[in-house]
Amino acid sequence: MNDAGEARLAPTGELARSAAGGAPGPPGPRTLRRLAEVAAGRAEADLVLTGGSLVNVFTEELQAGWGLAVADGRVACVGPDQEVAARAGAAT
């Protein structure tokens, strides 16, 4: 729990290493392949978040209905909710 009493997920893998000592280094070949597979919809993401909004920093406009898919502690895909939700699998 954080100071506001909200539950927090514990980071794992590369994300845990970055939380302990700064930003992670560049992804290795295995991670790059996995990110590409998830982005292309050929592999399941570890985490899928939908129902978010993007902020266009140029126009300050909010664009609703966007999500992101995470694989190996890194963002693999950002897009409209329907496209991102397709990256979820049974274990997601």
Secondary structure, 3 states (H helix, E strand, C coil): CCCCCCCCCCCCHHHHHHHHHCCCCCCCHHHHHHHHHHHCCCCCCCEEEEEEEEEECCCCEEEEEEEEEEECCEEEEEEEHHHHHCCCCCCC
